Amino acid sequence: MSGLAIALALAGSSAFAGDWATFRGDAAQAGVAKDVLPEKLELLWQYEMGDALGMGLVVADGALFAAAQNGRIHALDAASGALKWKFEQEDAFVAPAAVIDGAVYVGDDFHVMLSFDAASGKKRWSFETQGSIHSGVQAAGAGRVLFGSDDGHLYCLNAADGGIAWKYAADDRVYGTPAVFEGAALFSGCDGFLHVIRLSDGARAARIPIGSPSASSVAVDAASRRAVLGTHGNQVRAIELPGASEFAALLAKARVASPSSAPASGPAAASNVASSGPSTEPTTAERAAAAERAFDPAEAGGMRSAWVFEASERQFPFVSSAAIDGGIVVIGGKDKVIWGLDLAEGKPRWRTPARGRIEASAVIAPVGEKRAAWAFVGAQDGTMYALALADGRVAWQYESGASINTTAAIAGGRLYFANDAGTVFCFGAK
């Protein structure tokens, strides 16, 4: 038994050195774990939820939280898998949970953001939007939380009571979880833009065209000052952010837009949903293209594209979010390929085929005594793949028995993930 495993066994759940408390692990959403995983990963426990996850697992203060599509939230002891509490409702949870300052936040398919006490499961408050909520929640500072909605808005709420602090109107649905970086929220959506919003009041500092709609959560690499995201246009894009002082000046110039309801061309009029007959309404992709044609370059605030990668073998959207570490961007696609892209130029360093399409986002962790970086990616073939970040070789894999469409969490020297059969798996050292 490793030293880490011994410490965990002696101290129990209190030994969890790091948390994975939000969808991508931290505010910048680079998807990189702080804790070291053992090189020999063994199944420690599994738990049956009864249905697939909404999006991903989170771990905080020794507890694991899973929001499922059958309307249940399961709070488990992260060390043993024992149930701590459970909440049930009729409406499905399609968003990942988040734990911020002792409170759990999760949005549902019936337009509602809910908050619970993390220790007891007691409901604190709820807030209703005008669309389903696929976005996770981030801390926005000053006792506030931040998330997007399919009604085309980014919401900032007071964490204490759910009261609205501000909301920002995009031009279409906001699926991805916003990244928080140097006083700004960065997010993309179905309107085909990367938005840069001042956290304090929701003022728009910039928006940059990304060519097509996006369901990805933006990942920010602080060292290179690049924001990376996938798009429905078969592309992965990197946007170059200004230096710290220039970025602060850009935020200072931001202006708050006039209050508005959901855009008329957005969610309420969306026509890319199956219907009983033909429609003359533009599709989401057509609206995004029209918006880019009408775009004023001054709105980009001086920001520009660093590179664009497009998979040439097969034309499929990238709906997962990128993980970034060691100068490499890891992202899986519906083309059944896990890509390792060079962060500086966007060129492939390696490509590793899977046996199924990939919608789950990659997470990266140091492994073993040498702390070699591995990227963990679930696929629709039911396999959790662990790839060596340096060259993309498969270092470890586990056949879960059902499709994996949600993102893993890594905390306390353990790997957690779930499959579409509703089984949560915990791997670590025995």
ZITASUL-V569515 format. One record per residue. RES is the residue in one letter. SS is DSSP state (H for helix, E for strand, - for the rest). Layout:
res:RES ss:SS
res:RES ss:SS
This chain:
res:M ss:-
res:S ss:-
res:G ss:H
res:L ss:H
res:A ss:H
res:I ss:H
res:A ss:H
res:L ss:H
res:A ss:H
res:L ss:H
res:A ss:H
res:G ss:H
res:S ss:H
res:S ss:H
res:A ss:H
res:F ss:-
res:A ss:-
res:G ss:-
res:D ss:-
res:W ss:E
res:A ss:-
res:T ss:-
res:F ss:-
res:R ss:-
res:G ss:-
res:D ss:-
res:A ss:-
res:A ss:-
res:Q ss:-
res:A ss:-
res:G ss:-
res:V ss:E
res:A ss:-
res:K ss:-
res:D ss:-
res:V ss:-
res:L ss:E
res:P ss:-
res:E ss:-
res:K ss:-
res:L ss:-
res:E ss:E
res:L ss:E
res:L ss:E
res:W ss:E
res:Q ss:E
res:Y ss:E
res:E ss:E
res:M ss:-
res:G ss:-
res:D ss:-
res:A ss:-
res:L ss:E
res:G ss:-
res:M ss:-
res:G ss:E
res:L ss:-
res:V ss:E
res:V ss:E
res:A ss:E
res:D ss:-
res:G ss:-
res:A ss:E
res:L ss:E
res:F ss:E
res:A ss:E
res:A ss:E
res:A ss:E
res:Q ss:-
res:N ss:-
res:G ss:-
res:R ss:E
res:I ss:E
res:H ss:E
res:A ss:E
res:L ss:E
res:D ss:E
res:A ss:-
res:A ss:-
res:S ss:-
res:G ss:-
res:A ss:-
res:L ss:E
res:K ss:E
res:W ss:E
res:K ss:E
res:F ss:E
res:E ss:E
res:Q ss:-
res:E ss:-
res:D ss:-
res:A ss:-
res:F ss:E
res:V ss:-
res:A ss:-
res:P ss:-
res:A ss:-
res:A ss:E
res:V ss:E
res:I ss:E
res:D ss:-
res:G ss:-
res:A ss:E
res:V ss:E
res:Y ss:E
res:V ss:E
res:G ss:E
res:D ss:E
res:D ss:-
res:F ss:-
res:H ss:-
res:V ss:E
res:M ss:E
res:L ss:E
res:S ss:E
res:F ss:E
res:D ss:E
res:A ss:-
res:A ss:-
res:S ss:-
res:G ss:-
res:K ss:-
res:K ss:E
res:R ss:E
res:W ss:E
res:S ss:E
res:F ss:E
res:E ss:E
res:T ss:-
res:Q ss:-
res:G ss:-
res:S ss:-
res:I ss:-
res:H ss:-
res:S ss:-
res:G ss:-
res:V ss:-
res:Q ss:E
res:A ss:E
res:A ss:E
res:G ss:E
res:A ss:-
res:G ss:-
res:R ss:E
res:V ss:E
res:L ss:E
res:F ss:E
res:G ss:E
res:S ss:-
res:D ss:-
res:D ss:-
res:G ss:-
res:H ss:E
res:L ss:E
res:Y ss:E
res:C ss:E
res:L ss:E
res:N ss:E
res:A ss:-
res:A ss:-
res:D ss:-
res:G ss:-
res:G ss:-
res:I ss:E
res:A ss:E
res:W ss:E
res:K ss:E
res:Y ss:E
res:A ss:E
res:A ss:-
res:D ss:-
res:D ss:-
res:R ss:-
res:V ss:-
res:Y ss:-
res:G ss:-
res:T ss:-
res:P ss:-
res:A ss:E
res:V ss:E
res:F ss:E
res:E ss:-
res:G ss:-
res:A ss:E
res:A ss:E
res:L ss:E
res:F ss:E
res:S ss:E
res:G ss:-
res:C ss:-
res:D ss:-
res:G ss:-
res:F ss:E
res:L ss:E
res:H ss:E
res:V ss:E
res:I ss:E
res:R ss:E
res:L ss:-
res:S ss:-
res:D ss:-
res:G ss:-
res:A ss:-
res:R ss:E
res:A ss:E
res:A ss:E
res:R ss:E
res:I ss:E
res:P ss:E
res:I ss:-
res:G ss:-
res:S ss:-
res:P ss:-
res:S ss:-
res:A ss:-
res:S ss:-
res:S ss:-
res:V ss:-
res:A ss:E
res:V ss:E
res:D ss:E
res:A ss:-
res:A ss:-
res:S ss:-
res:R ss:-
res:R ss:E
res:A ss:E
res:V ss:E
res:L ss:E
res:G ss:E
res:T ss:-
res:H ss:-
res:G ss:-
res:N ss:-
res:Q ss:E
res:V ss:E
res:R ss:E
res:A ss:E
res:I ss:E
res:E ss:E
res:L ss:-
res:P ss:-
res:G ss:-
res:A ss:H
res:S ss:H
res:E ss:H
res:F ss:H
res:A ss:H
res:A ss:H
res:L ss:H
res:L ss:H
res:A ss:H
res:K ss:-
res:A ss:-
res:R ss:E
res:V ss:-
res:A ss:-
res:S ss:-
res:P ss:-
res:S ss:-
res:S ss:-
res:A ss:-
res:P ss:-
res:A ss:-
res:S ss:-
res:G ss:-
res:P ss:H
res:A ss:H
res:A ss:H
res:A ss:-
res:S ss:-
res:N ss:-
res:V ss:-
res:A ss:-
res:S ss:-
res:S ss:-
res:G ss:-
res:P ss:-
res:S ss:-
res:T ss:-
res:E ss:-
res:P ss:-
res:T ss:-
res:T ss:H
res:A ss:H
res:E ss:H
res:R ss:H
res:A ss:H
res:A ss:H
res:A ss:H
res:A ss:H
res:E ss:H
res:R ss:H
res:A ss:-
res:F ss:-
res:D ss:-
res:P ss:H
res:A ss:H
res:E ss:H
res:A ss:H
res:G ss:-
res:G ss:-
res:M ss:-
res:R ss:E
res:S ss:E
res:A ss:E
res:W ss:E
res:V ss:E
res:F ss:E
res:E ss:E
res:A ss:-
res:S ss:-
res:E ss:-
res:R ss:-
res:Q ss:-
res:F ss:-
res:P ss:-
res:F ss:-
res:V ss:-
res:S ss:-
res:S ss:-
res:A ss:-
res:A ss:E
res:I ss:E
res:D ss:E
res:G ss:-
res:G ss:-
res:I ss:E
res:V ss:E
res:V ss:E
res:I ss:E
res:G ss:E
res:G ss:-
res:K ss:-
res:D ss:-
res:K ss:-
res:V ss:E
res:I ss:E
res:W ss:E
res:G ss:E
res:L ss:E
res:D ss:E
res:L ss:-
res:A ss:-
res:E ss:-
res:G ss:-
res:K ss:-
res:P ss:E
res:R ss:E
res:W ss:E
res:R ss:E
res:T ss:E
res:P ss:E
res:A ss:-
res:R ss:-
res:G ss:-
res:R ss:-
res:I ss:-
res:E ss:-
res:A ss:-
res:S ss:-
res:A ss:-
res:V ss:E
res:I ss:E
res:A ss:E
res:P ss:E
res:V ss:E
res:G ss:-
res:E ss:-
res:K ss:-
res:R ss:-
res:A ss:E
res:A ss:E
res:W ss:E
res:A ss:E
res:F ss:E
res:V ss:E
res:G ss:E
res:A ss:-
res:Q ss:-
res:D ss:-
res:G ss:-
res:T ss:E
res:M ss:E
res:Y ss:E
res:A ss:E
res:L ss:E
res:A ss:E
res:L ss:-
res:A ss:-
res:D ss:-
res:G ss:-
res:R ss:-
res:V ss:E
res:A ss:E
res:W ss:E
res:Q ss:E
res:Y ss:E
res:E ss:E
res:S ss:-
res:G ss:-
res:A ss:-
res:S ss:-
res:I ss:-
res:N ss:-
res:T ss:-
res:T ss:E
res:A ss:-
res:A ss:E
res:I ss:E
res:A ss:E
res:G ss:-
res:G ss:-
res:R ss:E
res:L ss:E
res:Y ss:E
res:F ss:E
res:A ss:E
res:N ss:-
res:D ss:-
res:A ss:-
res:G ss:-
res:T ss:E
res:V ss:E
res:F ss:E
res:C ss:E
res:F ss:E
res:G ss:E
res:A ss:-
res:K ss:-
